[in-house]
Each structure stands twice: as structure tokens, then as C-alpha cells.
Amino acid sequence: MSLTVLRGEILSFMDDPDKSGEQGYVHFHDGILVVEGDKIKAVGPAEDLLSSVSADTVVLEYQNKLIMPGFIDTHIHYPQVDVLASYGEQLLEWLNNYTFPTERQFSDPQHARETADFFLDELIKAGTTTALVFGTVHPQSVEAFFEASELRNTRMICGKVMMDRHAPDFLCDTAEASYQDSKALIEQWHGRGRQLYAVTPRFAITSSDEQLQKAGQLLKEYPGVFMQTHLSENTDEVDFVQKLFPGACDYLDVYDQNGLLSGRSVFAHGIHLCEREHARLRETESSISFCPTSNLFLGSGLLDLAQLEKEQVTYSMGTDVGGGTSFSMLQTLNEAYKVAQMRQYKLSPLKAFYLATLGGARALKLDHLIGSLQPEREADFIVLDYAATPLIKRRLSKCKNLEERLFALMILGDDRSVAETWVAGQCLYQRSQND
């Protein structure tokens, strides 16, 4: 296999740094990352590893940069690229006025593939190497996405939206059709190379009881697949769900009654949760995807991170493009910090970068494959530039330690801070000097 050796400052997480302190991460001021084929072979201090590198091996040197695992986005909609920055609505109106008309176009496989190509290139440019992705109701939208991802060899998770009511007729399927379409996509794509499948009821409002039961049936029949949906994003949404499902204790219970809670279940948002819902998320090892740019843009609310920590609910980071306003995980962490500030909670820079890497991998139960730089892990990593812009270069030159540099990066950085993105041992993106 081909051998690639990179030398520079390296950061990787081993655990939640808020719980494990310095034992939660490894940081080498002068480190070596050895990649063999599509896997990491070794990582450590340069003084320890350089002697094991043969004299004829080219060592890629990175000055004033930081090598770390690729970002993991646990909630994003690839068909919504073209509704980014749409003005003036909150969630339910935004769906009706912008999202649904746009998703109609994905009945066309050519449109779906062009959008998937653009979407994946933007993700990679922003340093995101794995994402949990919504398609549309059209199975061809998911086929197009997986075909584009397979070409890049990215580890992606995607699913066909299941939606049989409270949406335009041109976007509604039926409970049985959604089951059959999802089943066919699972058998074709789940575990094919690096592609994985997520059963994807859009949210409780747009699925009948029968369709949610079919979603639960899929999870029983294919226990290795994921489940993604939305939960308690907006107060009007929560009220509507209570009216639609009077027999449920609360919003989460709608999903729980249909067998949709598990360690591979990711619920986007979870802003307006009660104590019982927190307890069930914890008990079932289900997780929340925190989407701060979307929550602010759509006026949905401020997620209470302190409460999630207290209740021991797993959470990770999502951009939620196109309700969210940026592909950049750095910009997402920027907004996450501000949301936490509004809730009187301090999100540390180490914890923020943990959530965007190993924390995301743990939420997806993929930390044995991705999310950290360890031997035998898949070689998905990025190179961040400490001098990406004159302002960042100037500010970071004043920083005294790693934590200060990380904080400045997540507040001032964006996709321009990503110098390179490597996927499965191959450099898929290198920022031009003109960018």
C-alpha cells in the first residue's frame, strides 16, 4: 500500500475533555501522522517516529497549521442547498414556502446528481468528511447522493424522507411505498463501501401512525441502520404534534411508541424537551444534534447544553443546511458558543472541537472507524491554517496556548481556514492560494 507521512502540529481526541481533562486528547506540537492506504498506521511525536520512516519516503511538512480529524456533521439536508439564506420565516412557514417547492425538483435524477456533487464538494471544502444527510421523498435523490459519495469514497449516511401527510401532494408517499423504497435502498447501499443508510421520517407532523410503524419495522429488520428525524425544534411544531398524537406522553413518545429510539437514532434540535424526554434519550442512548445556526436563523430557540449535560444526554453538532446558514463547522461552533453564552453556559474550545469530531463519531456509534487519529482508524483528516486570513494570523500570533488558538479559530474561522481535506488517505481538497 502507498505510504503517506505528514509532519506538523497534531490534535486528536480520546474522550470528552470536560470529563477527562488532559487525558481526553493528544496534542503534539511537532507530530507525525503515518497513513498507509486508506488507514492511519501511526501517530505520535516526530522525535519518536521519524526514525521509523525510511530515508526515501517523502515527508509532507506543515508549518503554522494544525492536523486533526475531519469534521462530522450529524444533521444536514443536501436538497436544501438552494434555499440557504431565504428570508423571513420560522420553521413551519419556511418548510411550506421554501423547502417543499425546492425538494420537488429532486424527482429529476440529473438535478439530484448535480446538487449532490455540489453539496459534497462544499462539505469537503469546509473540512467535513462524514455527515448524516436527508434526501427527499424521491428514492432517486438518495441514489444520486450515494453515487456521488461513492465516487469520492466519503463515509456518508443518507436516507429517503418518509412523508405521507401535511405536505404537498407532489412530495407525499404512502406508508407502504416509503417502506418498500427504503427497504430497496438499504439493501442496495447500506454497508456498500463507506455508504450507510438512515431510516428518515421527516418529523412526526408529516408521518401517519402507520408510516412511523413502518419506520420502526425497518429498524427491526435491519438492525445496523441508523434513524434520523426532527424533534422539538419549534414551539408551534410541538403544539401541533400534541394535537396529532393525543395518546403520546410528549413529542419524543410519538417516536418511542413506534420503536424509533436506539443508540443509532439522532434527533435534530431537541430544544423544547421535558424531563421525561431527557430520561428516555439517555436510557435508549439516542442523541441530539445541536444545530445552532439554524436555531438562530429560524428563531426556534436556544438549546440548553447545561441541561443536556446534567441529564447525561449525548449530543453532537449539525449545520442543518439549508435552515442552517453555513457548511462550515467552525462557523457552527461559533454560533454554538454564543447560544451557550445566552444560556449562561461556557462551551470550552476543547469541548467544541471534540463535539465536531469524536463526539459526532460517538453519537453515530462510528468511533471505532472515524473521529480520531489512531492506528487502524480510517484516514479522514483535515489541515487547518493558522494564517488563513490576515486577521486570523494576527490574532493567533497573540495566543499563548492550544485552547486560545482553538477558540480564535472557531470564532474567526470558516471554510477559508481549511487548507486541506483528506478522505480515506487521499487529499480531495487543497485550498488555492487565490481562495
ZAZA-97993 format. One line per 5 residues: number of its first residue (from 1); their letters; for each residue y, z, x of C-alpha. Coordinates in steps of 0.001 Angstrom, whole numbers, m for minus. Layout:
% residues N
NUM	A	Y/Z/X  ...
% end
This chain:
% residues 435
1	MSLTV	0/0/0  3598/m543/1047  5321/2473/2592  8995/3254/1978  10792/6062/3783
6	LRGEI	14197/7347/2675  16314/9872/4544  19213/11832/3107  20129/14904/1087  17381/15583/m1476
11	LSFMD	17284/17742/m4624  14342/18305/m6954  13455/20999/m9469  10268/23050/m9637  11256/25257/m12593
16	DPDKS	14217/26298/m14728  16752/27569/m12145  18255/30010/m14655  14874/31761/m14749  13534/31223/m11239
21	GEQGY	16727/31194/m9197  16360/29551/m5786  12601/29235/m6357  13371/26817/m9194  14451/23970/m6942
26	VHFHD	14067/22468/m3482  17093/21201/m1593  17078/19543/1805  20411/18781/3461  18558/16353/5693
31	GILVV	15348/15353/3944  12686/12679/3983  11124/11071/908  7999/9012/1610  6895/6574/m1094
36	EGDKI	3534/4825/m959  3159/2071/m3527  4365/3495/m6848  3793/7172/m5965  5510/9806/m3881
41	KAVGP	3465/10587/m789  5550/13315/838  8914/15056/666  10430/17639/2955  12878/18372/5777
46	AEDLL	13456/15462/8137  12636/17601/11168  9161/18256/9748  8289/14784/8506  9893/12323/10912
51	SSVSA	7139/12834/13489  4565/11624/10951  6436/8358/10348  5234/5548/12594  7750/4071/15007
56	DTVVL	7659/639/13368  8470/1986/9875  11968/1225/8641  13746/4397/7509  16433/3870/4859
61	EYQNK	19360/6136/5723  21662/7545/3035  24881/9176/4182  27079/11157/1797  24601/10625/m1030
66	LIMPG	22070/12662/m3000  18482/11578/m3723  16997/13150/m6847  14560/12352/m9700  15587/9740/m12245
71	FIDTH	17243/10992/m15398  15188/11459/m18583  16847/10749/m21935  14942/12317/m24826  16827/10693/m27701
76	IHYPQ	18335/7202/m27880  18396/4162/m30212  18123/823/m28440  19111/m1240/m31539  22429/628/m31773
81	VDVLA	23976/m768/m28590  26319/m2924/m30654  27645/m63/m32802  28761/2091/m29877  32375/3196/m30382
86	SYGEQ	32506/2430/m34114  35424/4206/m35736  35890/6893/m38258  32696/8132/m39906  30381/11111/m39975
91	LLEWL	26608/10775/m39967  25587/9521/m43407  28534/7142/m43787  28086/5957/m40212  24481/5018/m40915
96	NNYTF	25367/3074/m44045  28466/1341/m42709  27431/540/m39142  23828/1287/m38230  21849/m196/m41099
101	PTERQ	23658/m3575/m41151  23191/m3874/m37381  19492/m2986/m37466  18873/m5765/m39968  19183/m8293/m37111
106	FSDPQ	16039/m6948/m35422  13800/m8879/m37745  14542/m11670/m35236  12290/m11195/m32166  14686/m13157/m29959
111	HARET	17600/m10883/m30861  15401/m7835/m30312  14322/m9011/m26851  17855/m9872/m25727  19054/m6439/m26831
116	ADFFL	16078/m4681/m25213  16775/m6421/m21905  20440/m5433/m22007  19613/m1870/m23078  17074/m1272/m20318
121	DELIK	19365/m2720/m17667  22150/m377/m18816  19807/2616/m18728  18667/1789/m15210  22239/1205/m14074
126	AGTTT	23051/4711/m15371  20123/6233/m13454  17849/6814/m16446  14231/5962/m15655  12479/7345/m18767
131	ALVFG	13676/7544/m22366  12361/8431/m25812  13551/5460/m27837  13928/4494/m31511  13217/910/m32501
136	TVHPQ	13956/m330/m36017  11728/m619/m39073  10595/m4010/m37771  7424/m3839/m35626  8680/m6837/m33625
141	SVEAF	11588/m4675/m32416  9111/m2340/m30721  7026/m5193/m29343  10161/m6695/m27792  11128/m3352/m26276
146	FEASE	7720/m2685/m24745  7524/m6219/m23371  10899/m5751/m21651  9917/m2308/m20344  6552/m3520/m19101
151	LRNTR	8298/m6250/m17116  10370/m3575/m15329  7428/m1138/m15080  9556/1652/m16560  7857/4642/m18199
156	MICGK	9242/4428/m21717  8302/5919/m25083  9220/3988/m28228  8315/3819/m31895  8814/1779/m35049
161	VMMDR	11067/3519/m37557  9265/4623/m40729  11728/4438/m43646  10814/3827/m47290  13776/5138/m49309
166	HAPDF	17534/5862/m49324  18227/2843/m47152  18979/m826/m47888  16027/m2791/m49256  16097/m5067/m46208
171	LCDTA	15278/m2058/m43985  12707/m300/m46157  8977/m499/m45579  6311/1354/m47576  4232/4368/m46647
176	EASYQ	1115/2233/m46186  2892/m602/m44348  4555/1851/m41957  1165/3435/m41266  m534/107/m40607
181	DSKAL	2308/m1234/m38449  2469/1964/m36410  m1305/2062/m36008  m1348/m1504/m34678  1474/m778/m32234
186	IEQWH	m247/2391/m30990  m3477/544/m30331  m1659/m2269/m28569  839/m320/m26475  135/3415/m26129
191	GRGRQ	m1102/4001/m22593  m749/338/m21607  604/614/m18087  3504/3028/m18304  4259/2471/m22004
196	LYAVT	3786/5272/m24547  4174/5430/m28328  6073/7794/m30613  5461/8072/m34359  9011/7705/m35701
201	PRFAI	10013/8723/m39233  13791/8240/m39102  14544/11538/m40845  13444/13381/m43951  16036/11727/m46177
206	TSSDE	14639/8230/m45615  10935/9056/m45913  8965/9902/m49029  6370/12659/m49074  3681/10003/m48871
211	QLQKA	5234/8410/m45786  5608/11746/m43986  1940/12435/m44770  1071/9080/m43200  3059/10026/m40107
216	GQLLK	1050/13233/m39850  m2152/11253/m40314  m1232/9062/m37329  m727/12136/m35148  m4175/13429/m36106
221	EYPGV	m5845/10072/m35473  m4061/9526/m32131  m3513/12996/m30646  m1970/11659/m27423  1025/10011/m29063
226	FMQTH	4492/11510/m29475  6601/12205/m32571  10350/11783/m32763  12788/12273/m35621  16121/13883/m36519
231	LSENT	16694/17463/m37636  19722/19369/m38958  22351/17134/m37411  24949/17322/m40177  25600/19856/m42955
236	DEVDF	25677/17186/m45696  22333/15935/m44407  20863/19441/m44547  22073/19889/m48148  20592/16528/m49171
241	VQKLF	17213/17420/m47645  17145/20695/m49611  17647/18737/m52847  14992/16157/m51961  12372/18732/m50919
246	PGACD	12836/21849/m53101  9362/23082/m52177  10217/23378/m48477  11473/26615/m46949  14033/24707/m44896
251	YLDVY	14593/21342/m43206  12015/21874/m40448  9424/22938/m43006  9530/19436/m44510  8079/18133/m41267
256	DQNGL	5858/21162/m40743  4126/20723/m44104  3140/17221/m43012  1737/18197/m39606  4586/16796/m37516
261	LSGRS	5195/19780/m35230  3475/19863/m31838  4091/20019/m28114  4824/16284/m28167  7313/16474/m31047
266	VFAHG	11001/16027/m30210  13634/16759/m32851  17071/15330/m32169  20086/17625/m32664  18896/20826/m34392
271	IHLCE	22468/22096/m34727  22190/23939/m38046  18914/25869/m37763  17876/29211/m39202  15847/31952/m37536
276	REHAR	12595/30823/m39161  13068/27288/m37832  13641/28552/m34308  10449/30588/m34552  8363/27599/m35724
281	LRETE	9749/25367/m32977  8793/27999/m30417  5336/28639/m31902  4436/24953/m32022  6043/24117/m28620
286	SSISF	8178/21497/m30355  11527/20776/m28720  15141/19943/m29467  17024/17049/m27879  20631/18102/m27308
291	CPTSN	22969/15124/m27881  26495/16394/m27192  28430/13111/m27055  27015/12125/m30452  27526/15567/m31977
296	LFLGS	31186/15496/m30988  31805/11846/m31856  30305/12109/m35351  31755/15570/m35955  28305/17037/m36523
301	GLLDL	28770/20423/m34859  28268/22428/m31688  24690/23244/m30687  24225/26932/m29865  22455/26852/m26484
306	AQLEK	22567/30625/m26168  20603/30930/m29411  18004/28390/m28244  17624/30365/m25015  17311/33644/m26890
311	EQVTY	14724/32175/m29271  12871/30507/m26351  13086/27056/m27917  12515/24199/m25466  15373/21720/m25261
316	SMGTD	16363/18710/m23190  19152/16121/m23037  19695/12979/m25112  22513/10453/m25134  21856/9307/m28734
321	VGGGT	23390/5884/m28120  24909/4493/m30376  26145/7666/m32178  26446/8904/m28630  29169/7282/m26587
326	SFSML	27651/6710/m23142  24402/5714/m21438  25395/7991/m18557  23527/11279/m18292  26362/12543/m16093
331	QTLNE	28811/11974/m18950  26330/13598/m21327  26149/16701/m19122  29949/16694/m19007  30096/16979/m22807
336	AYKVA	27204/19459/m22873  29190/21800/m20658  32194/21577/m22993  30085/22212/m26108  28622/25268/m24392
341	QMRQY	32139/26459/m23483  33156/26226/m27146  30160/28451/m27930  31108/30966/m25207  28089/29977/m23107
346	KLSPL	28120/28862/m19487  25884/25890/m18701  25385/26046/m14955  25295/22774/m12972  21804/23509/m11669
351	KAFYL	20529/24114/m15200  22260/20942/m16397  20569/18735/m13799  17261/20488/m14462  17571/19611/m18169
356	ATLGG	18264/15974/m17277  15187/15707/m15033  12269/18156/m15004  13418/19785/m18252  13160/16441/m20015
361	ARALK	9758/15789/m18487  8519/19197/m19646  9806/18619/m23180  7779/15395/m23215  4727/17028/m21591
366	LDHLI	5007/14457/m18779  5987/16784/m15926  2671/16050/m14204  3901/12463/m13800  7701/12404/m13689
371	GSLQP	10766/14622/m13438  10373/15955/m9907  9913/14680/m6369  6448/15920/m5449  3411/14247/m3870
376	EREAD	1410/12128/m6343  4261/12036/m8880  5462/8609/m9970  8222/7367/m7686  11116/7252/m10167
381	FIVLD	14277/8459/m8447  17967/7777/m8030  20592/7900/m5316  23923/9436/m6355  27052/8556/m4392
386	YAATP	29347/11410/m3381  32132/8880/m2761  31694/6662/m5841  35400/6764/m6637  38413/7947/m4612
391	LIKRR	38820/10920/m6954  35173/11979/m6680  35258/11553/m2894  38389/13686/m2625  37145/16393/m4998
396	LSKCK	33692/16667/m3424  35194/16960/41  36629/20293/m1137  33304/21605/m2466  31673/24393/m486
401	NLEER	28047/24195/m1680  25482/22259/m3714  26390/23837/m7042  30058/22924/m6675  29136/19331/m5794
406	LFALM	26776/19028/m8772  29395/20395/m11128  32065/17995/m9892  29579/15115/m10199  28692/15917/m13796
411	ILGDD	32327/16310/m14829  33820/13378/m12926  30799/11084/m12585  29442/8221/m14678  27336/5114/m14023
416	RSVAE	29555/4328/m11007  28069/7411/m9324  24600/5826/m9322  24205/3907/m6070  20525/3011/m6577
421	TWVAG	17779/3434/m9162  14133/3248/m8090  11326/2761/m10612  7659/3118/m9622  8584/2757/m5961
426	QCLYQ	10759/m338/m6409  14545/m466/m6225  15538/m2000/m9581  19270/m1394/m9285  21709/m1296/m6394
431	RSQND	25374/m909/m7133  27511/m3717/m5807  30446/m2865/m3568  32614/m4517/m6203  31426/m2249/m9032
% end
